[in-house]
């Protein structure tokens, strides 16, 4: 396995771990999430961690697995980290229950399954 692919697999494994934590955060449902500022902040930190890990996947590898909106994922990290006061909890919820599971599934089926 190349060094780039090894870095990508490590980063993807970190993302999958964060996705699993987020699954626990959203398990109580949308109303509970919207009423719990701690859950919102924890989820926002999860999005930051996901974006950080994705940014560590070498560009050449991201280009090879171009079925994901890598730039938007990193952009969400930047937004959550720097403009957190502007985050709409409902938008965050939609990201958590729609995009995060898709990303987890994609990474598990592609990057983590790739044996190069």
C-alpha positions as semicolon CSV with decimal commas, in nm:
position;residue;x (nm);y (nm);z (nm)
1;X;0,000;0,000;0,000
2;X;0,135;0,342;-0,093
3;X;0,208;0,603;0,170
4;X;-0,070;0,823;0,028
5;X;-0,323;0,542;0,050
6;X;-0,210;0,457;0,403
7;X;-0,267;0,821;0,508
8;X;-0,605;0,817;0,338
9;X;-0,710;0,498;0,515
10;X;-0,603;0,638;0,854
11;X;-0,796;0,960;0,792
12;X;-1,100;0,769;0,667
13;X;-1,095;0,548;0,978
14;X;-1,095;0,862;1,196
15;X;-1,391;1,000;1,000
16;X;-1,583;0,674;1,042
17;X;-1,520;0,686;1,418
18;X;-1,659;1,040;1,436
19;X;-1,958;0,936;1,226
20;X;-2,027;0,661;1,479
21;X;-2,023;0,915;1,764
22;X;-2,259;1,140;1,569
23;X;-2,495;0,844;1,525
24;X;-2,521;0,835;1,904
25;X;-2,583;1,209;1,924
26;X;-2,877;1,196;1,682
27;X;-3,027;0,877;1,826
28;X;-3,259;1,075;2,056
29;X;-3,425;1,247;1,762
30;X;-3,447;1,593;1,616
31;X;-3,653;1,756;1,893
32;X;-3,409;1,640;2,160
33;X;-3,116;1,760;1,950
34;X;-3,271;2,103;1,892
35;X;-3,340;2,139;2,265
36;X;-2,989;2,036;2,375
37;X;-2,716;2,294;2,315
38;X;-2,453;2,047;2,437
39;X;-2,555;1,797;2,171
40;X;-2,545;2,072;1,909
41;X;-2,197;2,181;2,014
42;X;-2,076;1,822;2,024
43;X;-2,214;1,761;1,675
44;X;-2,052;2,079;1,546
45;X;-1,719;1,960;1,686
46;X;-1,780;1,630;1,509
47;X;-1,822;1,815;1,180
48;X;-1,499;2,001;1,247
49;X;-1,319;1,672;1,314
50;X;-1,461;1,520;0,996
51;X;-1,343;1,817;0,789
52;X;-0,999;1,806;0,948
53;X;-0,960;1,436;0,878
54;X;-1,085;1,473;0,519
55;X;-0,832;1,751;0,463
56;X;-0,560;1,502;0,562
57;X;-0,659;1,265;0,281
58;X;-0,406;1,342;0,007
59;X;-0,558;1,531;-0,285
60;X;-0,455;1,259;-0,529
61;X;-0,656;1,007;-0,330
62;X;-0,957;1,239;-0,299
63;X;-0,947;1,283;-0,676
64;X;-0,943;0,906;-0,717
65;X;-1,256;0,880;-0,502
66;X;-1,442;1,171;-0,657
67;X;-1,795;1,061;-0,561
68;X;-1,793;1,283;-0,251
69;X;-1,810;1,661;-0,220
70;X;-1,470;1,682;-0,048
71;X;-1,442;2,062;-0,079
72;X;-1,787;2,111;0,077
73;X;-1,698;1,879;0,365
74;X;-1,385;2,080;0,436
75;X;-1,586;2,400;0,386
76;X;-1,839;2,288;0,648
77;X;-1,548;2,234;0,887
78;X;-1,432;2,591;0,826
79;X;-1,783;2,728;0,869
80;X;-1,839;2,534;1,194
81;X;-1,501;2,639;1,329
82;X;-1,510;3,006;1,236
83;X;-1,875;3,106;1,196
84;X;-2,034;2,884;1,457
85;X;-2,269;3,161;1,570
86;X;-2,426;3,151;1,223
87;X;-2,491;2,776;1,220
88;X;-2,857;2,688;1,197
89;X;-2,922;2,386;1,423
90;X;-3,176;2,253;1,172
91;X;-2,919;2,268;0,893
92;X;-2,670;2,091;1,118
93;X;-2,936;1,826;1,193
94;X;-2,996;1,765;0,823
95;X;-2,622;1,728;0,769
96;X;-2,595;1,487;1,061
97;X;-2,878;1,258;0,951
98;X;-2,830;1,276;0,574
99;X;-2,472;1,354;0,478
100;X;-2,280;1,200;0,766
101;X;-2,427;0,848;0,723
102;X;-2,369;0,867;0,347
103;X;-2,008;0,971;0,402
104;X;-1,954;0,688;0,650
105;X;-2,102;0,434;0,411
106;X;-1,896;0,568;0,121
107;X;-1,567;0,562;0,311
108;X;-1,631;0,213;0,442
109;X;-1,720;0,081;0,097
110;X;-1,442;0,255;-0,095
111;X;-1,140;0,402;0,082
112;X;-1,134;0,153;0,369
113;X;-1,215;-0,138;0,138
114;X;-0,954;-0,038;-0,122
115;X;-0,658;-0,272;-0,106
116;X;-0,469;-0,083;-0,380
